[in-house]
Amino acid sequence: MKLFLSIFFSGLLGILVFFGPIGIYILCAIIVGVIFRAFVLIHDIHKELVPVGSRDRAKRSI
């Protein structure tokens, strides 16, 4: 089911490109939104995995 949805959404996004500047704008906004959300999720995962005030090798060398 996830594969079908991925194929459907990628086809829909591909069709948006043919709508001219408005379609390209919408497509870029969706891509930037997904990238931003991915960075936020990676930051949240990092906060959960690395305790506050921990010392790692990168911080020791400074």
URMO-V695905 format. One record per backbone hydrogen bond with DSSP energy under -0.5 kcal/mol. NH is the residue of the N-H (numbers start at 1). CO is the residue of the C=O. If there is no record, write none. Layout:
BEGIN
nh->{NH NH}
co->{CO CO}
END
This chain:
BEGIN
nh->{5 6 7 8 9 10 11 12 13 14 15 16 17 18 18 19 20 22 24 25 26 27 28 29 30 31 32 33 34 35 36 37 38 39 40 41 42 43 44 45 46 47 48 49 50 51 54 56 60 61 62}
co->{1 2 3 4 5 6 7 8 9 10 11 12 13 14 15 16 17 19 20 21 22 23 24 25 26 27 28 29 30 31 32 33 34 35 36 37 38 39 40 41 42 43 44 45 46 49 51 54 56 57 59}
END
